Amino acid sequence: MGGRGEKLARQFLKRAGLKILAENYRCPAGEADLIALDASTQKTTGAQTIALVEVKTRSGDHYTDPESAVDSRKRRKMRKVAEHYLASRRAGDFNLRFDIVSVVIRPGEGPQVKHIPGAF
């Protein structure tokens, strides 16, 4: 189900105007599901934004929202992945943001996708 959720998240972000730079980016610090470029921030902040995106997919949200599964340990890990990515790309002129895309796929229903920019 995770692969389907990542595909839906990727399509959702592309429709929202983000450019996907990497999928399942791995480095010694860990892994990021998606890395995307948000050029829309150029006008307001003076720089484009690189967003590291964590995708959480669930078959229901009866007990908790999928995005609440991104705990402090995962956040620390994503920050380290971001440092590695930015350093390896000499991307210091970009803003950095951490997003979550929550995907809920219930049997018999269409998927629900929610993008949370700047989640942490």
SVG drawing of the C-alpha trace seen along z (x, -y; Angstrom):
<svg xmlns="http://www.w3.org/2000/svg" viewBox="-17 -38 45 41">
<polyline fill="none" stroke="black" stroke-width="0.4" points="0.0,0.0 3.0,-2.3 4.0,-2.3 0.5,-3.2 0.4,-6.0 3.7,-7.4 2.5,-7.4 -0.7,-9.2 1.4,-11.7 3.7,-12.3 0.8,-12.9 -0.9,-15.3 2.3,-17.3 2.9,-17.6 -0.7,-18.9 0.0,-21.4 2.9,-22.7 5.9,-21.1 8.6,-19.4 9.8,-16.0 13.6,-16.0 14.0,-12.6 12.0,-9.6 13.1,-7.3 16.3,-9.3 18.7,-7.3 21.9,-8.5 24.0,-7.5 21.6,-9.6 18.5,-7.8 15.7,-8.1 13.2,-10.6 10.1,-9.4 10.1,-12.4 12.1,-15.5 10.4,-18.3 11.0,-21.8 8.4,-24.5 9.2,-27.4 6.1,-29.3 8.0,-30.6 10.5,-32.6 8.2,-35.7 7.4,-35.7 10.8,-34.6 13.2,-35.4 14.2,-31.8 12.7,-28.5 12.0,-25.9 13.2,-22.3 10.7,-20.2 11.5,-16.9 8.3,-14.9 7.3,-12.1 4.4,-10.1 2.2,-8.2 -0.4,-5.8 -3.1,-4.0 -6.1,-2.0 -8.2,-4.0 -7.9,-6.8 -10.0,-5.3 -7.4,-5.5 -5.2,-8.4 -4.3,-10.5 -1.5,-9.0 0.5,-12.2 0.7,-11.8 3.0,-8.8 5.8,-11.2 7.3,-11.3 10.3,-13.2 12.7,-10.4 11.6,-10.5 11.8,-14.3 15.4,-14.3 16.2,-11.7 14.7,-13.8 16.6,-16.8 19.8,-14.8 18.8,-13.6 18.1,-17.2 21.5,-18.3 23.1,-15.5 21.0,-16.3 21.6,-20.0 25.4,-19.6 25.7,-17.1 23.8,-19.4 25.3,-22.7 21.8,-23.9 22.4,-26.6 20.5,-29.2 17.2,-27.4 14.7,-27.5 14.1,-24.2 10.7,-22.8 9.5,-19.5 6.1,-18.4 3.9,-15.4 1.5,-13.9 -1.2,-11.8 -2.9,-9.2 -5.9,-7.3 -7.1,-4.5 -10.4,-2.9 -11.8,0.2 -14.5,-0.8 -13.7,-4.6 -11.5,-6.9 -8.2,-7.8 -8.0,-10.9 -4.7,-12.9 -3.8,-15.7 -0.6,-17.8 0.7,-19.5 3.5,-21.9 5.8,-23.0 4.6,-20.2 7.6,-20.6"/>
</svg>
